Amino acid sequence: MDTEHNATQRNRALTPNALTERYLEHVRVEKRLAQRTVELYALDLQKLAHYAALANVELDQVHNTHIRRWVAQMHGGGRSGRGIALILSGWRGFYAWLGREGRVGSNPVQNVRAPKAGKPLPKALSVDESMQLASFASESNDPWLEARDAAIVELLYGGGLRVGELTGLDAVASPSARGWVDLQAGEAHVLGKGAKRRTVPVGAKAVAALQRWLAVRDPAAGQSAQTALFIGRNGTRLTAQSIWQRLKRRSLQAGLAVPVHPHMLRHSFASHLLQSSSDLRAVQELLGHVNISTTQVYTRLDFQHLAQAYDAAHPRAKIKLPVQK
């Protein structure tokens, strides 16, 4: 009995450093985690010991309020939500082990979550970049490819279509068609997410580009029953992957600094339309968004555009500091 009591007392007398060393030995030997994972756990526990020392609290006396305060400090110091989540995972495992060892009554990290990472802004081209891409004419000796790719760019940027909506377009309307373009009316009828149909205006530039494409398209289609608006050399419907590749190639040929993908043109369509009209509901309808909150992300892009214009042009945007003598 005395032996068990003495062992318990020795266990209670372990220093914080000894506690973390025992835990790291546990994950290394018993859980057989990779060496790199053990090293990352050690770094997490160093942070924990540092915060505990500053708060003058033992590791096995840390409470939920301490953990929440330290999360706030890390977030305020600029650490990302993902980084904090990884640290909390390491701490949570440590306190779960302490609980099994009988050193803590509850896990202080159990109900603590890292701050949510802010959603990144969608990537959109500037108006000048969009015009540069839309006006680009390849010097390729293949007028067939040039006419097709130019029409693809005009529809993606001019109508804000998703790439799946674009590939689903047929050359003519039919009861079985997923989508089609009515050149006379200047409209594209597309099948969007959730099998929802919508009609998108097609501008004069896109109509002209489509007319040039349709004038050269048919020889490749041959006598096949293929009705797709955009086809490859073999007469079959273009895939989304093919359009990604062609658009990336064309944007680099046009001299843009970054490779362009189809959804970037959809983002550009929405951002530029919102900058010009400020009509969020209209943009929502044109994009086919069910919830207005999905469209509201473009107001952040719009504000970013305005802020950049302000910084570049307004005489009071930049404070001139006095010259030190």
Secondary structure, 3 states (H helix, E strand, C coil): CHHHHHHHHHHHCCCHHHHHHHHHHHHHHHCCCCHHHHHHHHHHHHHHHHHHHHCCCCHHHCCHHHHHHHHHHHHHCCCCHHHHHHHHHHHHHHHHHHHHCCCCCCCCCCCCCCCCCCCCCCCCCCHHHHHHHHCCCCCCCCHHHHHHHHHHHHHHHHHCCCHHHHHCEECCCCCCCCEEEECCCCEEEEECHHHCEEEEECCHHHHHHHHHHHHHHHHHHCCCCCCECCECCCCCECCHHHHHHHHHHHHHHCCCCCCCCHHHHHHHHHHHHHHHHCCHHHHHHHHCCCCHHHHCHHHHHHHHHHHHHHHHHCCCCCCCCCCCC
